[in-house]
Protein backbone atom coordinates (compact mmCIF):
# COMPACT_ATOMS: atom_id res chain seq x y z
CA UNK A 1 0.00 0.00 0.00
CA UNK A 2 1.45 3.36 -1.03
CA UNK A 3 2.53 5.98 1.46
CA UNK A 4 1.84 9.67 0.98
CA UNK A 5 3.52 12.52 2.81
CA UNK A 6 2.24 16.11 2.82
CA UNK A 7 4.75 18.66 4.08
CA UNK A 8 4.54 22.30 5.24
CA UNK A 9 0.73 22.54 5.24
CA UNK A 10 -1.38 24.77 7.43
CA UNK A 11 -3.98 22.38 8.81
CA UNK A 12 -7.52 23.34 9.68
CA UNK A 13 -9.31 21.09 12.15
CA UNK A 14 -12.98 22.12 11.88
CA UNK A 15 -14.07 19.61 14.56
CA UNK A 16 -11.70 21.34 17.01
CA UNK A 17 -12.35 24.98 16.06
CA UNK A 18 -9.52 26.52 18.06
CA UNK A 19 -6.89 24.15 16.62
CA UNK A 20 -4.81 25.18 13.60
CA UNK A 21 -1.47 23.53 12.86
CA UNK A 22 1.09 25.63 10.99
CA UNK A 23 3.81 24.31 8.68
CA UNK A 24 2.79 20.78 9.58
CA UNK A 25 3.13 17.33 8.03
CA UNK A 26 0.42 14.78 7.27
CA UNK A 27 1.59 11.19 6.86
CA UNK A 28 -0.82 8.78 5.15
CA UNK A 29 -0.50 5.02 4.98
CA UNK A 30 -2.98 2.27 4.23
CA UNK A 31 -5.78 4.82 3.49
CA UNK A 32 -5.44 6.39 6.95
CA UNK A 33 -3.83 9.47 8.47
CA UNK A 34 -1.00 7.99 10.55
CA UNK A 35 0.68 11.21 11.72
CA UNK A 36 -0.26 14.86 11.97
CA UNK A 37 2.23 17.63 12.76
CA UNK A 38 5.61 15.86 12.64
CA UNK A 39 6.77 13.29 10.08
CA UNK A 40 7.34 9.91 11.76
CA UNK A 41 11.11 9.19 11.73
CA UNK A 42 10.94 5.90 9.80
CA UNK A 43 8.33 7.02 7.22
CA UNK A 44 9.47 6.47 3.62
CA UNK A 45 6.88 8.03 1.33
CA UNK A 46 6.12 6.94 -2.23
CA UNK A 47 4.87 10.46 -2.99
CA UNK A 48 5.65 13.73 -1.28
CA UNK A 49 3.45 16.81 -1.70
CA UNK A 50 5.04 20.15 -0.92
CA UNK A 51 2.09 22.02 0.60
CA UNK A 52 3.77 25.34 1.26
CA UNK A 53 1.09 28.08 0.88
CA UNK A 54 -1.68 25.51 1.15
CA UNK A 55 -4.35 24.85 3.75
CA UNK A 56 -5.32 21.24 4.42
CA UNK A 57 -8.77 20.37 5.73
CA UNK A 58 -11.20 17.42 5.56
CA UNK A 59 -12.87 17.04 2.17
CA UNK A 60 -16.53 17.93 1.69
CA UNK A 61 -19.41 15.45 1.91
CA UNK A 62 -22.36 16.46 -0.26
CA UNK A 63 -25.37 15.10 1.65
CA UNK A 64 -28.06 15.57 -1.01
CA UNK A 65 -27.41 15.35 -4.74
CA UNK A 66 -28.91 14.20 -8.00
CA UNK A 67 -25.55 14.04 -9.75
CA UNK A 68 -26.69 13.24 -13.29
CA UNK A 69 -28.96 16.31 -13.27
CA UNK A 70 -25.86 18.17 -14.44
CA UNK A 71 -27.32 17.33 -17.88
CA UNK A 72 -30.31 19.59 -17.06
CA UNK A 73 -28.21 22.51 -15.80
CA UNK A 74 -29.89 25.75 -16.85
CA UNK A 75 -32.82 23.99 -18.53
CA UNK A 76 -35.60 25.15 -16.16
CA UNK A 77 -34.85 28.63 -14.95
CA UNK A 78 -36.72 31.22 -12.90
CA UNK A 79 -39.67 28.98 -12.10
CA UNK A 80 -41.49 28.22 -8.83
CA UNK A 81 -41.24 24.64 -7.50
CA UNK A 82 -44.45 23.29 -9.12
CA UNK A 83 -43.69 24.69 -12.58
CA UNK A 84 -40.00 23.75 -12.23
CA UNK A 85 -41.13 20.11 -11.82
CA UNK A 86 -44.07 19.98 -14.22
CA UNK A 87 -42.88 22.19 -17.08
CA UNK A 88 -39.17 21.55 -16.68
CA UNK A 89 -37.55 18.62 -14.93
CA UNK A 90 -40.21 15.89 -15.16
CA UNK A 91 -40.66 16.65 -18.86
CA UNK A 92 -36.96 16.63 -19.75
CA UNK A 93 -36.36 13.48 -17.71
CA UNK A 94 -38.75 11.59 -20.00
CA UNK A 95 -35.80 11.54 -22.44
CA UNK A 96 -33.29 10.28 -19.82
CA UNK A 97 -31.48 7.02 -20.66
CA UNK A 98 -29.35 4.73 -18.58
CA UNK A 99 -26.17 5.86 -20.38
CA UNK A 100 -27.13 9.51 -19.78
CA UNK A 101 -26.99 8.81 -16.04
CA UNK A 102 -23.43 7.52 -16.39
CA UNK A 103 -22.19 10.56 -18.32
CA UNK A 104 -24.15 13.10 -16.29
CA UNK A 105 -22.77 11.62 -13.07
CA UNK A 106 -19.24 11.53 -14.50
CA UNK A 107 -19.57 15.25 -15.28
CA UNK A 108 -20.79 15.85 -11.72
CA UNK A 109 -17.83 13.86 -10.35
CA UNK A 110 -15.38 16.06 -12.30
CA UNK A 111 -17.07 19.19 -10.95
CA UNK A 112 -17.39 17.94 -7.38
CA UNK A 113 -13.77 16.81 -7.21
CA UNK A 114 -12.57 20.15 -8.57
CA UNK A 115 -14.47 21.85 -5.74
CA UNK A 116 -13.06 19.63 -2.97
CA UNK A 117 -15.95 17.19 -2.58
CA UNK A 118 -14.77 13.69 -1.67
CA UNK A 119 -18.17 12.00 -1.32
CA UNK A 120 -21.80 12.53 -2.30
CA UNK A 121 -25.21 11.16 -1.32
CA UNK A 122 -26.93 10.53 -4.62
CA UNK A 123 -30.68 10.13 -5.11
CA UNK A 124 -31.51 9.36 -8.72
CA UNK A 125 -32.21 6.66 -11.28
CA UNK A 126 -30.11 3.79 -12.71
CA UNK A 127 -27.87 3.77 -9.65
CA UNK A 128 -25.71 1.00 -11.13
CA UNK A 129 -24.37 3.67 -13.50
CA UNK A 130 -23.66 6.02 -10.61
CA UNK A 131 -21.85 3.17 -8.85
CA UNK A 132 -19.74 2.75 -12.01
CA UNK A 133 -18.65 6.39 -11.78
CA UNK A 134 -17.86 6.01 -8.08
CA UNK A 135 -15.77 2.92 -8.81
CA UNK A 136 -13.87 4.62 -11.63
CA UNK A 137 -13.42 8.05 -10.03
CA UNK A 138 -12.20 6.86 -6.62
CA UNK A 139 -14.79 9.01 -4.82
CA UNK A 140 -17.00 7.79 -1.97
CA UNK A 141 -20.80 7.82 -2.13
CA UNK A 142 -24.06 6.91 -0.47
CA UNK A 143 -26.32 5.70 -3.26
CA UNK A 144 -30.13 5.63 -3.14
CA UNK A 145 -32.03 4.49 -6.24
CA UNK A 146 -35.06 6.78 -6.46
CA UNK A 147 -38.51 5.21 -6.81
CA UNK A 148 -41.75 7.14 -7.13
CA UNK A 149 -43.68 4.19 -5.71
CA UNK A 150 -45.88 3.33 -8.68
CA UNK A 151 -43.75 0.35 -9.79
CA UNK A 152 -42.95 0.03 -13.48
CA UNK A 153 -45.78 1.91 -15.26
CA UNK A 154 -44.43 5.37 -14.49
CA UNK A 155 -41.08 4.59 -12.91
CA UNK A 156 -37.86 5.80 -14.51
CA UNK A 157 -36.04 2.78 -15.75
CA UNK A 158 -38.50 1.24 -15.32
CA UNK A 159 -37.71 -0.13 -11.91
CA UNK A 160 -39.46 -1.41 -8.82
CA UNK A 161 -38.85 -1.03 -5.12
CA UNK A 162 -37.67 -4.64 -5.03
CA UNK A 163 -35.08 -4.02 -7.74
CA UNK A 164 -33.74 -1.03 -5.82
CA UNK A 165 -33.53 -3.33 -2.79
CA UNK A 166 -31.47 -5.75 -4.88
CA UNK A 167 -29.15 -2.85 -5.67
CA UNK A 168 -28.72 -2.16 -1.94
CA UNK A 169 -27.93 -5.79 -1.22
CA UNK A 170 -25.42 -6.03 -4.08
CA UNK A 171 -23.61 -2.70 -3.71
CA UNK A 172 -23.52 -2.08 0.07
CA UNK A 173 -19.85 -1.60 1.06
CA UNK A 174 -18.65 -2.32 -2.49
CA UNK A 175 -15.72 -0.56 -4.21
CA UNK A 176 -13.48 -1.32 -1.25
CA UNK A 177 -16.04 0.13 1.16
CA UNK A 178 -16.36 3.40 -0.80
CA UNK A 179 -20.02 2.73 -1.68
CA UNK A 180 -22.78 2.78 0.94
CA UNK A 181 -26.46 2.46 0.10
CA UNK A 182 -29.94 3.46 1.23
CA UNK A 183 -33.40 3.09 -0.27
CA UNK A 184 -34.70 6.15 -2.13
CA UNK A 185 -38.48 6.60 -2.03
CA UNK A 186 -39.00 10.02 -3.66
CA UNK A 187 -41.20 11.84 -1.17
CA UNK A 188 -44.42 11.67 0.85
CA UNK A 189 -46.17 13.81 -1.79
CA UNK A 190 -45.42 11.56 -4.79
CA UNK A 191 -45.11 8.08 -3.26
CA UNK A 192 -48.35 6.45 -2.04
CA UNK A 193 -48.89 5.36 1.55
CA UNK A 194 -48.68 1.70 0.53
CA UNK A 195 -45.43 2.30 -1.35
CA UNK A 196 -43.87 4.13 1.59
CA UNK A 197 -44.90 1.34 3.95
CA UNK A 198 -43.34 -1.22 1.63
CA UNK A 199 -40.16 0.88 1.41
CA UNK A 200 -39.99 1.09 5.21
CA UNK A 201 -40.41 -2.68 5.53
CA UNK A 202 -37.74 -3.37 2.94
CA UNK A 203 -35.33 -0.87 4.56
CA UNK A 204 -35.85 -2.66 7.88
CA UNK A 205 -35.16 -6.03 6.25
CA UNK A 206 -32.00 -4.72 4.54
CA UNK A 207 -30.82 -2.82 7.60
CA UNK A 208 -30.51 0.51 5.76
CA UNK A 209 -32.14 3.92 5.99
CA UNK A 210 -34.09 5.95 3.44
CA UNK A 211 -33.01 9.09 1.61
CA UNK A 212 -36.18 11.09 0.96
CA UNK A 213 -37.43 14.63 0.21
CA UNK A 214 -39.47 16.10 3.09
CA UNK A 215 -41.49 19.27 3.81
CA UNK A 216 -40.28 21.54 1.04
CA UNK A 217 -43.31 23.84 0.89
CA UNK A 218 -46.23 25.00 3.07
CA UNK A 219 -48.62 23.32 0.59
CA UNK A 220 -46.94 19.94 1.15
CA UNK A 221 -47.49 20.28 4.90
CA UNK A 222 -51.10 21.50 4.52
CA UNK A 223 -51.95 18.64 2.20
CA UNK A 224 -50.39 16.08 4.56
CA UNK A 225 -52.63 17.38 7.36
CA UNK A 226 -55.66 17.22 5.05
CA UNK A 227 -54.93 13.71 3.80
CA UNK A 228 -53.36 12.05 6.86
CA UNK A 229 -54.12 14.35 9.76
CA UNK A 230 -50.46 14.88 10.52
CA UNK A 231 -47.27 16.51 9.29
CA UNK A 232 -45.15 14.86 6.57
CA UNK A 233 -42.46 14.04 9.17
CA UNK A 234 -44.97 12.43 11.57
CA UNK A 235 -46.58 10.57 8.66
CA UNK A 236 -43.24 9.12 7.47
CA UNK A 237 -42.29 8.23 11.03
CA UNK A 238 -45.59 6.40 11.62
CA UNK A 239 -45.00 4.41 8.43
CA UNK A 240 -41.58 3.33 9.74
CA UNK A 241 -39.53 5.18 7.12
CA UNK A 242 -37.12 6.61 9.74
CA UNK A 243 -36.49 3.37 11.61
CA UNK A 244 -32.83 3.22 10.50
CA UNK A 245 -30.70 6.41 10.31
CA UNK A 246 -32.00 8.24 7.25
CA UNK A 247 -31.56 11.48 5.30
CA UNK A 248 -34.42 13.99 5.08
CA UNK A 249 -33.62 16.40 2.27
CA UNK A 250 -34.66 20.05 2.65
CA UNK A 251 -37.00 19.68 5.71
CA UNK A 252 -37.80 23.39 5.67
CA UNK A 253 -41.29 23.55 7.16
CA UNK A 254 -41.02 21.80 10.54
CA UNK A 255 -42.83 22.27 13.84
CA UNK A 256 -41.41 21.42 17.27
CA UNK A 257 -42.94 17.93 17.22
CA UNK A 258 -41.28 17.23 13.84
CA UNK A 259 -37.92 18.35 15.22
CA UNK A 260 -38.33 15.99 18.19
CA UNK A 261 -39.12 13.07 15.85
CA UNK A 262 -36.06 13.80 13.69
CA UNK A 263 -33.86 13.94 16.81
CA UNK A 264 -35.26 10.78 18.35
CA UNK A 265 -34.97 8.85 15.07
CA UNK A 266 -31.40 9.96 14.35
CA UNK A 267 -32.45 11.44 11.01
CA UNK A 268 -29.96 13.78 9.30
CA UNK A 269 -31.51 16.86 7.75
CA UNK A 270 -29.71 17.72 4.51
CA UNK A 271 -30.13 21.42 3.83
CA UNK A 272 -29.55 22.76 0.31
CA UNK A 273 -29.45 26.53 0.79
CA UNK A 274 -28.76 27.47 -2.81
CA UNK A 275 -31.79 25.56 -4.13
CA UNK A 276 -33.87 27.04 -1.31
CA UNK A 277 -32.89 30.56 -2.34
CA UNK A 278 -33.29 29.98 -6.05
CA UNK A 279 -36.72 28.32 -5.87
CA UNK A 280 -37.91 30.80 -3.21
CA UNK A 281 -38.46 28.00 -0.69
CA UNK A 282 -37.48 29.68 2.61
CA UNK A 283 -34.66 28.22 4.71
CA UNK A 284 -34.07 25.04 6.71
CA UNK A 285 -33.83 26.11 10.38
CA UNK A 286 -30.33 24.80 10.96
CA UNK A 287 -29.70 26.72 14.17
CA UNK A 288 -32.91 25.45 15.78
CA UNK A 289 -32.20 21.91 14.59
CA UNK A 290 -28.65 21.95 15.96
CA UNK A 291 -29.81 23.37 19.30
CA UNK A 292 -32.41 20.60 19.51
CA UNK A 293 -29.75 17.95 18.86
CA UNK A 294 -30.84 17.03 15.33
CA UNK A 295 -28.13 15.94 12.94
CA UNK A 296 -27.56 18.41 10.15
CA UNK A 297 -25.53 18.20 6.93
CA UNK A 298 -25.31 20.22 3.73
CA UNK A 299 -26.02 19.36 0.10
CA UNK A 300 -25.92 20.91 -3.32
CA UNK A 301 -29.11 19.26 -4.61
CA UNK A 302 -29.07 18.75 -8.41
CA UNK A 303 -27.46 21.14 -10.86
CA UNK A 304 -30.90 21.81 -12.34
CA UNK A 305 -31.72 23.91 -9.28
CA UNK A 306 -28.32 24.96 -7.90
CA UNK A 307 -26.79 25.34 -10.71
CA UNK A 308 -23.38 24.03 -9.75
CA UNK A 309 -22.05 21.47 -7.28
CA UNK A 310 -19.85 23.72 -5.19
CA UNK A 311 -19.89 22.73 -1.52
CA UNK A 312 -17.78 25.74 -0.52
CA UNK A 313 -20.54 27.98 -1.82
CA UNK A 314 -23.23 25.84 -0.17
CA UNK A 315 -21.46 26.07 3.20
CA UNK A 316 -21.02 29.82 2.81
CA UNK A 317 -24.70 30.32 1.94
CA UNK A 318 -25.75 28.10 4.87
CA UNK A 319 -23.92 30.32 7.35
CA UNK A 320 -25.01 33.59 5.73
CA UNK A 321 -28.67 32.56 5.58
CA UNK A 322 -28.77 31.46 9.21
CA UNK A 323 -27.20 34.72 10.35
CA UNK A 324 -29.62 36.68 8.18
CA UNK A 325 -32.76 34.76 9.13
CA UNK A 326 -32.08 34.60 12.88
CA UNK A 327 -30.83 38.20 13.05
CA UNK A 328 -27.90 36.83 15.05
CA UNK A 329 -24.43 37.25 13.52
CA UNK A 330 -22.88 34.90 16.09
CA UNK A 331 -24.58 31.72 14.84
CA UNK A 332 -22.74 29.19 12.65
CA UNK A 333 -19.13 30.34 13.06
CA UNK A 334 -16.76 29.40 10.21
CA UNK A 335 -15.22 26.23 11.65
CA UNK A 336 -18.60 24.87 12.75
CA UNK A 337 -20.03 25.49 9.29
CA UNK A 338 -17.08 23.75 7.60
CA UNK A 339 -17.59 20.87 10.03
CA UNK A 340 -21.22 20.55 8.86
CA UNK A 341 -19.91 20.21 5.30
CA UNK A 342 -17.29 17.62 6.27
CA UNK A 343 -17.66 15.60 9.51
CA UNK A 344 -21.45 15.87 9.76
CA UNK A 345 -21.78 14.91 6.10
CA UNK A 346 -19.44 11.96 6.56
CA UNK A 347 -21.62 10.63 9.38
CA UNK A 348 -24.79 11.14 7.34
CA UNK A 349 -23.30 9.16 4.46
CA UNK A 350 -22.19 6.34 6.76
CA UNK A 351 -18.42 7.02 6.62
CA UNK A 352 -18.03 7.08 10.37
CA UNK A 353 -14.22 7.30 10.34
CA UNK A 354 -14.03 10.19 7.89
CA UNK A 355 -14.46 13.97 7.82
CA UNK A 356 -11.83 14.25 10.54
CA UNK A 357 -8.33 15.68 10.57
CA UNK A 358 -6.82 13.35 13.13
CA UNK A 359 -4.57 10.32 13.41
CA UNK A 360 -6.47 7.13 12.60
CA UNK A 361 -9.10 8.83 10.43
CA UNK A 362 -9.68 7.97 6.76
CA UNK A 363 -7.36 10.07 4.59
CA UNK A 364 -10.13 12.01 2.80
CA UNK A 365 -8.75 15.53 2.65
CA UNK A 366 -8.17 18.52 0.41
CA UNK A 367 -5.45 21.13 -0.10
CA UNK A 368 -6.36 24.67 -1.14
CA UNK A 369 -3.81 27.08 -2.62
CA UNK A 370 -3.68 30.10 -0.30
CA UNK A 371 -1.10 32.01 -2.34
CA UNK A 372 -3.85 34.22 -3.76
CA UNK A 373 -4.92 37.83 -3.12
CA UNK A 374 -8.25 36.78 -1.60
CA UNK A 375 -6.45 34.73 1.07
CA UNK A 376 -4.27 37.63 2.32
CA UNK A 377 -3.80 38.43 5.09
CA UNK A 378 -4.71 35.42 7.19
CA UNK A 379 -6.12 36.48 10.55
CA UNK A 380 -8.61 33.62 10.65
CA UNK A 381 -7.91 30.60 8.46
CA UNK A 382 -11.40 29.07 8.82
CA UNK A 383 -13.04 32.38 7.89
CA UNK A 384 -10.76 32.76 4.87
CA UNK A 385 -11.72 29.26 3.68
CA UNK A 386 -15.46 29.68 4.29
CA UNK A 387 -15.93 33.23 3.06
CA UNK A 388 -13.08 33.90 0.63
CA UNK A 389 -11.91 30.61 -0.91
CA UNK A 390 -13.02 29.54 -4.37
CA UNK A 391 -13.51 26.10 -5.85
CA UNK A 392 -10.61 26.95 -8.19
CA UNK A 393 -8.28 27.11 -5.19
CA UNK A 394 -8.57 23.33 -4.71
CA UNK A 395 -5.21 21.89 -5.77
CA UNK A 396 -5.36 18.39 -4.28
CA UNK A 397 -8.22 16.06 -3.40
CA UNK A 398 -7.20 12.89 -1.61
CA UNK A 399 -9.63 10.02 -0.98
CA UNK A 400 -8.57 6.92 0.92
CA UNK A 401 -5.02 8.24 0.66
CA UNK A 402 -5.09 8.46 -3.13
CA UNK A 403 -4.83 11.81 -4.96
CA UNK A 404 -7.87 12.14 -7.27
CA UNK A 405 -6.90 15.75 -8.00
CA UNK A 406 -3.17 16.48 -8.23
CA UNK A 407 -1.89 20.02 -8.91
CA UNK A 408 -5.39 20.99 -10.04
CA UNK A 409 -5.75 18.11 -12.54
CA UNK A 410 -8.06 15.10 -12.30
CA UNK A 411 -6.14 11.82 -12.08
CA UNK A 412 -8.92 9.26 -12.65
CA UNK A 413 -11.46 10.81 -15.05
CA UNK A 414 -11.17 11.85 -18.71
CA UNK A 415 -12.66 15.30 -18.28
CA UNK A 416 -12.52 16.32 -21.96
CA UNK A 417 -14.39 13.23 -23.15
CA UNK A 418 -16.92 13.49 -20.31
CA UNK A 419 -17.72 17.12 -21.12
CA UNK A 420 -18.14 16.30 -24.81
CA UNK A 421 -20.55 13.43 -24.08
CA UNK A 422 -22.48 15.40 -21.46
CA UNK A 423 -22.93 18.41 -23.74
CA UNK A 424 -24.37 16.23 -26.51
CA UNK A 425 -26.61 14.25 -24.18
CA UNK A 426 -27.95 17.31 -22.34
CA UNK A 427 -28.84 18.98 -25.64
CA UNK A 428 -30.57 15.81 -26.89
CA UNK A 429 -32.64 15.48 -23.70
CA UNK A 430 -33.95 19.04 -23.78
CA UNK A 431 -34.65 18.79 -27.54
CA UNK A 432 -36.45 15.44 -27.47
CA UNK A 433 -38.43 15.55 -24.21
CA UNK A 434 -42.11 15.03 -25.05
CA UNK A 435 -44.05 13.53 -22.18
CA UNK A 436 -44.18 14.22 -18.46
CA UNK A 437 -42.94 11.47 -16.11
CA UNK A 438 -44.83 12.65 -12.99
CA UNK A 439 -47.15 15.44 -11.89
CA UNK A 440 -46.31 17.63 -8.91
CA UNK A 441 -49.36 18.45 -6.81
CA UNK A 442 -47.69 19.08 -3.42
ZN1 LIG B 1 -33.55 16.74 -4.22
Boltz pocket constraint, residues with backbone or C-beta under 6 A from the ligand:
constraints:
  - pocket:
      binder: B
      contacts: [[A, 64], [A, 65], [A, 66], [A, 213], [A, 249], [A, 301], [A, 302]]
      max_distance: 6.0
